[in-house]
Amino acid sequence: MSKSASPKILITGATGTIGNELTSYLSSQGHSFRAMVRSRNNSSELAKLSGAEVVDGDFNDTLSLTKALEGIDRAFLLTNSSELAENQQCDFVEAARKMGVRHIIKLSQWAASVDSPVRFLRYHAVVENLIRDSGMEYTFLRPNLFMQGLLGFRETILTQGRFYGAAGDSKVSMVDIRDIARAAACALTEPGHEGKIYDLTGPQALSHYEMAEELTIALGFEVKFVDIPSQALKDMLLGVGFPEWQAEGLVEDYAHYKRGEAAAVTSGVLDATGAAAASFDQFARDYAQVFF
């Protein structure tokens, strides 16, 4: 990966899970970048990174987007998953076009399609189509289910030895977010990724029961997966504070997994980065300490 000569890269979603990995990786590789944050309250560590320029920006404020995009050549587009996400991303694309951005790298989702029964996959596809029609270069990263999503079950795994979902025994080719971040970094800093769509998966497809077996090995105590009905999953998500729109969307996601529509294994990580994707057992070993 060649070093960028100037801070012409903009990272949105810079303080989130993927954004943290991406900005840390770019900094470690000697790249300069601009990071857009809505609030400075949780950006102190980001500001300490070598090569980082932190700027204020709000997806609901077009003027702030324009200022954040000034002088930018390549932008990484990521927003929170919410009812506002489609409009926010579309507004960003239009602002980027007006400001002369040459290339947008968008974090999309596996199987994005305007015809999908899954709301997340529909809105990602709408934004992808807008970027295609904008005249800007694009790279779409379409990751499958994140391995790190299991960290959200830390408490139940620690206290009950269990995690829950409505996926049945269908297999999912989960991907490590560190590989997503590396793919984004390559597209942001190297030529040759224009017009590419990378379906990002791990090297194998596992059922949630098999994931539990791998966690048992890595953690040293028994972990079980408990399959629950879709309504029970929705109730659980609402109970821990998810907004209804997002909870319903996650239920649709799990139905998508249960139908076996996320089991294919691809070479997307290798194609984007030149390195093999991390396996689930590697993820489990690397993050084992998080569960203690």
Residue pairs with C-beta under 8 A, 6 or more apart in sequence:
1 29
1 185
1 186
1 189
1 190
2 189
2 190
3 29
3 30
3 31
3 189
4 31
4 32
4 33
4 189
6 32
7 32
7 33
7 34
7 51
7 53
8 71
8 72
8 73
8 74
9 26
9 31
9 32
9 33
9 34
9 72
9 73
9 74
9 75
9 76
9 188
9 189
10 33
10 34
10 35
10 36
10 68
10 69
10 72
10 74
10 75
10 76
10 101
11 19
11 22
11 23
11 26
11 33
11 34
11 35
11 36
11 75
11 76
12 19
12 36
12 57
12 59
12 75
12 76
12 77
12 78
12 79
12 92
13 19
13 76
13 78
13 79
13 80
13 107
14 20
14 22
14 23
14 35
14 36
14 37
14 43
14 46
14 54
15 35
15 37
15 42
15 43
15 46
16 78
16 80
17 146
17 148
17 177
18 78
18 107
18 177
18 180
18 181
18 184
19 35
19 78
20 46
21 177
21 178
21 180
21 181
22 76
22 181
22 184
22 185
23 33
23 35
23 46
23 49
23 52
24 49
25 178
25 181
25 182
25 185
26 33
26 51
26 185
26 188
26 189
27 33
27 49
27 50
27 51
27 52
29 185
29 189
30 50
30 51
31 51
31 185
31 188
31 189
32 51
32 52
32 53
33 51
33 52
33 53
33 188
34 52
34 53
34 54
34 55
34 68
34 72
35 43
35 46
35 52
35 53
35 54
35 55
36 55
36 56
36 57
36 68
37 43
37 46
37 54
37 55
37 56
37 57
38 56
38 57
38 58
38 59
40 54
40 56
43 54
46 52
46 54
47 54
55 67
55 68
56 64
56 67
56 68
57 64
57 65
57 67
57 68
58 64
58 65
59 65
59 79
59 84
59 88
59 89
59 91
59 92
60 84
60 88
62 91
62 95
65 91
65 92
65 95
66 95
66 98
66 99
69 75
69 95
69 96
69 99
69 101
70 99
72 96
72 99
72 101
73 101
73 102
73 103
74 101
74 102
74 103
74 104
74 105
74 187
74 188
75 92
75 96
75 101
75 103
75 104
75 105
76 104
76 105
76 106
76 107
76 184
76 188
77 89
77 92
77 93
77 104
77 105
77 106
77 107
77 127
78 106
78 107
79 85
79 88
79 89
79 92
81 120
81 246
81 249
82 243
82 245
82 246
83 243
83 245
85 123
86 123
86 126
86 127
89 106
89 123
89 127
90 126
90 127
90 130
93 104
93 127
93 130
93 131
93 134
93 136
94 134
96 104
96 134
96 136
97 134
97 135
97 136
101 136
102 136
102 137
103 136
103 137
103 138
103 139
103 194
104 131
104 134
104 136
104 137
104 138
104 139
105 138
105 139
105 141
105 184
105 187
105 188
105 193
106 124
106 127
106 128
106 131
106 138
106 139
106 140
106 141
107 141
107 143
107 180
107 184
108 124
108 125
108 127
108 128
108 140
108 141
108 142
109 120
109 121
109 124
109 142
109 143
110 121
110 142
110 143
110 144
110 145
110 199
110 200
110 201
110 262
111 118
111 121
111 142
111 256
111 261
111 262
112 121
112 122
112 124
112 125
112 128
112 140
112 142
113 121
113 122
113 125
114 122
114 125
114 126
114 129
115 122
116 122
116 125
116 256
117 252
117 255
117 256
118 249
118 252
118 253
118 255
118 256
119 245
119 248
119 249
119 252
120 249
120 252
120 253
121 256
124 142
128 138
128 140
131 138
131 140
132 138
137 194
137 195
138 194
138 195
139 187
139 193
139 194
139 195
139 196
139 197
139 198
140 196
140 197
140 198
141 180
141 183
141 184
141 187
141 198
141 200
141 272
142 197
142 198
142 199
142 200
142 268
143 175
143 177
143 180
143 200
143 201
144 172
144 173
144 174
144 175
144 199
144 200
144 201
144 202
144 262
145 172
145 174
145 175
145 253
145 257
145 262
146 174
146 175
146 176
146 177
146 180
147 174
147 175
147 176
147 177
147 202
147 278
147 280
147 283
148 176
148 177
148 283
148 287
150 157
150 163
150 211
150 215
151 287
151 290
153 163
153 164
154 290
154 291
156 162
156 163
156 164
157 163
157 215
157 219
157 223
157 291
158 291
158 292
161 221
161 222
161 223
161 224
162 223
162 224
162 225
162 226
163 208
163 212
163 223
163 224
163 225
163 226
164 225
164 226
164 227
164 228
164 233
164 236
165 208
165 225
165 226
165 227
165 228
165 233
165 254
166 227
166 228
166 229
166 230
166 232
166 233
166 251
166 254
166 255
166 258
167 207
167 208
167 227
167 254
167 257
167 258
168 227
168 258
169 207
169 208
169 209
169 227
170 207
170 257
170 258
170 259
170 260
170 262
170 263
171 205
171 206
171 207
171 210
171 260
171 263
172 205
172 206
172 207
172 208
172 257
172 262
172 263
173 201
173 202
173 204
173 205
173 206
173 262
173 263
173 264
173 265
173 266
174 201
174 202
174 206
174 211
174 280
175 200
175 201
175 202
175 269
175 277
176 202
176 277
176 278
176 282
176 283
178 278
179 200
179 202
179 269
179 273
179 277
179 278
180 200
182 269
182 272
182 273
182 275
183 198
183 200
183 268
183 269
183 272
183 273
186 193
186 272
186 273
186 274
187 193
187 196
187 272
193 272
196 271
196 272
198 268
198 269
198 271
198 272
199 264
199 266
199 268
200 266
200 268
200 269
200 272
200 277
201 264
201 265
201 266
201 268
201 269
201 277
202 265
202 277
202 278
202 279
202 280
203 265
203 276
203 277
203 278
203 279
204 265
204 279
204 280
205 263
205 264
205 265
206 214
206 280
207 225
208 225
208 227
209 225
211 225
211 280
212 223
212 224
212 225
214 280
214 281
214 284
215 223
215 284
216 222
216 223
217 281
217 284
218 281
218 284
218 285
218 288
219 284
219 288
219 291
228 236
230 251
230 254
230 255
233 250
233 251
233 254
234 247
234 248
234 251
237 246
237 247
237 250
237 251
238 244
238 247
242 250
256 262
268 277
269 275
269 276
269 277
270 276
270 277
